[in-house]
Amino acid sequence: MTDLWDGVPLADAAQVKDNEPIHYRIHDVDGAGLLGFGTARPGPSGWLQIASHHARVQAAHPGRFLLLRRYDRPAGDEFDHEVGPAAD
């Protein structure tokens, strides 16, 4: 699935192995729209970062059902940080 962020296509990606950076995207299940994405370190601290980002996206879009997908690479060379509501 090719995602767009502000009209710019993100790199397609596949499933990943453990102990690699966690590249992820957060979609709106109903509309399949991309609401946020980022990269986190492997391990528990990375998953906490993702959970925090997911919570911020959910707060910005109340009532929507979200889907979190993990990918094998970042969204693209021009995206080197967390993107979405209240991104740091």
C-alpha positions in Angstrom: 0.0 0.0 0.0 1.4 3.4 -1.0 0.7 6.1 1.5 0.7 9.9 0.9 1.6 12.6 3.4 0.8 16.1 2.3 0.7 14.8 -1.3 4.2 13.2 -1.1 4.3 9.4 -1.6 6.0 7.5 1.2 8.3 4.5 0.4 6.5 1.2 0.2 7.6 -1.2 2.9 7.3 -4.8 4.1 7.3 -6.7 7.5 10.4 -6.5 9.7 12.5 -8.6 12.0 12.9 -8.1 15.8 15.8 -6.0 17.1 15.6 -3.5 14.2 14.3 0.1 14.4 10.5 0.2 14.5 9.2 2.1 11.5 5.4 2.6 11.8 2.4 4.3 10.3 -0.9 5.1 11.9 -4.0 4.9 9.7 -7.7 5.7 10.0 -9.3 2.3 9.6 -12.6 3.7 8.1 -11.0 6.0 5.6 -7.6 4.3 5.3 -6.1 7.8 5.6 -2.6 8.2 7.0 -2.7 10.2 10.3 0.9 9.8 11.5 4.2 7.9 11.2 7.6 7.7 12.8 10.6 5.5 13.7 11.4 4.3 17.2 14.3 2.3 18.7 13.8 -1.4 19.1 12.7 -2.6 22.5 10.4 -1.5 25.3 11.3 2.2 25.1 10.5 2.3 21.4 7.1 0.7 21.9 6.4 3.3 24.7 7.3 6.1 22.2 4.9 4.6 19.7 2.1 4.2 22.2 2.5 7.9 23.2 2.4 9.0 19.5 -0.7 6.7 19.0 -2.4 8.3 22.0 -1.7 11.8 20.6 -3.1 10.9 17.2 -6.2 9.3 18.9 -6.8 12.5 21.0 -6.6 14.6 17.8 -9.1 12.4 16.0 -11.6 11.3 18.7 -14.1 8.7 17.7 -11.9 7.3 14.9 -10.6 3.7 14.9 -6.9 3.6 14.3 -4.6 1.0 12.8 -0.9 0.8 13.5 1.3 -0.9 10.9 4.9 -1.7 11.2 7.2 -1.4 8.2 10.8 -2.5 7.2 12.1 1.0 6.5 11.3 4.7 7.2 8.7 6.6 5.3 11.3 8.2 3.1 14.6 10.1 3.1 12.8 13.5 3.5 11.0 12.2 6.7 13.5 11.7 9.5 11.2 12.4 12.5 7.9 11.5 14.0 5.0 13.1 12.0 1.4 13.6 13.0 -0.6 15.5 15.7 1.7 17.1 18.3 4.8 15.5 16.7 8.0 16.4 18.6 
